Each structure stands twice: as structure tokens, then as C-alpha cells.
């Protein structure tokens, strides 16, 4: 079973990478981009076959290692 963990900075936390991307997009002529937030996506292949157990395991992994709970939030999607 595959779990996808998306980690993003919490609202209000400065995002220098997002600001750099927004600036570069403007320099390339893309208009109308008001804000950019950069994050990371982690794909986990799990041996677990129960979707709820897979989600719980991925959430625990995110809490303990994949996301810094002080400045980042995360969401988990499980794909059968």
C-alpha cells in the first residue's frame, strides 16, 4: 500500500524558498502569482494492507520524523 505524506510550512512561517520561486516566476514573465509556498512530498510504500493502519503508521512517521511539528503541518493520503 502506498502512503503519500505532504509536508508544508504552517501559515505565518516565513518561506524563503517560496519567495524565491515567486520572484523567479515573475522574472520569467508569469504574472498573477500572488504567493508561493514550497513543501515536500514523501511517498512511502508500506507492507500494510489495511488502509486505516497504513494511514496511522504514516501519520506517526510524519509526527516523529518527516515533519517538524513546530513549523510544519502535514497531510497523509493512502492509495490502495
Residue pairs with C-beta under 8 A, 6 or more apart in sequence:
1 45
1 46
1 47
1 48
1 49
1 51
1 54
1 78
1 79
1 80
2 43
2 44
2 45
2 46
2 78
2 79
3 43
3 44
3 46
3 54
3 55
3 57
3 58
3 76
3 77
3 78
3 79
4 41
4 42
4 43
4 44
4 76
4 77
4 78
4 79
5 41
5 42
5 43
5 44
5 58
5 61
5 62
5 66
5 67
5 74
5 75
5 76
6 39
6 40
6 41
6 42
6 74
6 75
6 76
6 77
7 39
7 40
7 41
7 42
7 62
7 66
7 67
7 72
7 73
7 74
8 37
8 39
8 72
8 73
8 74
9 15
9 18
9 37
9 38
9 39
9 71
9 72
9 73
10 71
10 72
10 73
13 71
13 72
15 36
15 37
15 38
17 38
18 35
18 36
18 37
18 38
19 36
21 36
21 38
22 33
22 35
22 36
25 33
25 36
26 33
39 72
42 66
44 58
44 61
46 54
46 57
46 58
48 54
48 57
51 78
51 80
54 78
55 76
55 78
58 76
58 78
59 74
59 76
62 74
62 76
63 69
66 74
67 73
67 74
